[in-house]
């Protein structure tokens, strides 16, 4: 059996993911924000106030990393954190007005990157890629 990393799908997904992540972070650095921080803002803008533990689960982030993201976003006044009235151990996170303004600007950047990323793919091909990646994510999650 020939062992060639170039023949493995996971390798190529990892390489593409690495380049995409670097591109996102490079473009978002102009706004003094990382892609990880932007994902928190996107989620909060879409879903409203959330428990920190829910953010952590939904964004697939470890607890220690989530704490760092929350702290940095709070220092930049892009989010607000408070204790839950029902359970004082639960921290509730909400996007601030400043965070909402930035989140709208970030979508323009993300849309531009996505357009570049998908150059040469028609709408149907784009949907197929997305559906395959979602299915692969489900396969990986079910293996845990």
Phi, psi and omega in degrees: 000126178279131179253108181224115184302333180296344180267005183255127180300316181302323178299312182292322177297318179297317180296312179298317179301318179300313180294320179296313180301316179297319179296313178304309183296322179296314181290321182284340178300333177298338178254011180058046181213149177261168178296323178299317178293320179298320180299323177297314179297317179301314183294315180294321179296325182279317189258347183083189182306136183222152171292143180303322180295326178291316176304314181301313180292313186290334181258004177057051183241140176290155183305314182294321178292321180298318178301316179297318178297315181297315180300314182292322178291326178291319177298325179278000180061034179264343176222168173230142181239139176213162176279146176290142177290329182280322183219108186295344178282339182275127177260128179257134184243136180221145179284140179273172177299317178299320178295322179295319178297315180294319182303320179296319178294323182294328179298325178297317179296313181298316179301318180296315179298316180298320179298317178296317182298323186259014177304131179091353177256130176280174185302318181295316178298320178299316180294323178295314179302313181298316181295321178296316180295321177297317179296319178297319178301316178298319179299314181296317181293326181285343179282344185292000000 
